[in-house]
Amino acid sequence: MDPARRREIASKGGQSVKAENRSFSKNRELAATAGKKGGMSVDPEDRAFSRDRELAREAGRRGARRTTKED
């Protein structure tokens, strides 16, 4: 399947739940724990952020911009 089509479908799933009903938006600790678990399931040599610090920085910047806009 075309990656753009896949993103479109995934986006619709995320949009179907209001932000206030998303468990991770209510509980940042829960979100952090889930993220750490997900990250630990990937071999260290396959973790993009551990290999590419600039990629990690840019992801952090994008996340901060989104969080700031939502508040």
N, C-alpha and C positions, 0 to 999 in steps of 0.2 A: 504494500500500500504506500502511496505517496506520503512522504513525511509531513507535508503541509496539511494533507487531509487528516492524518493521524492527530496532529496538533489541534485541528479544528474540532474533531470529535472529542478529544480529551477536554478541551476548553468548555464545551457544552456541559459535560458532566460536572465540572467545577462550578459553573455558573448556576446550576440547578439548585444549589444549596445556598441560602443566604449567609453572608459573612458571620452574622451573630450565632448561627447554628453550627458553624464549623468548630470542631473540638480544638483544633490547633490554634484558632484565633482567640479562643477563650483562655487557653492554658499554654503559655510559652514554655513552661518546664516540660510538659508532655511533648510538645513539638521538638524541643531540643533533644530529649531522650530518644524519640523516634528517629530523628536525624542521625544521632550517634549510632544507634543500632543498625540503621541502613548503611551507614558508612563503614561500620566494622564488618559487614557481610561481604565487602569487596576486598580482594587482596591488595596489600599496600602498593605494590607496583602498578596496579590498575587504577588507583585513585587519582583522578585528574588534578584535584586541588593540591595534593601533596607533591605532584611533579611540576605543576605550573602555578607559581605564586601569583603571577599577574592575573591569571584566570580566576583564582580565588578572590583576589582584591576586587576585580570587576563584578563578580557575583555578589560580593558583600555590598558594593556600592548600589547595585540595582535593587537589592533587597531593602536597603536603607531608604532608597527613594520611594519604593512602593509603600513601605511602612509609614513614612512621613506623609504621603498623599492620603492614606486611609484614615489617619488620626484626625 
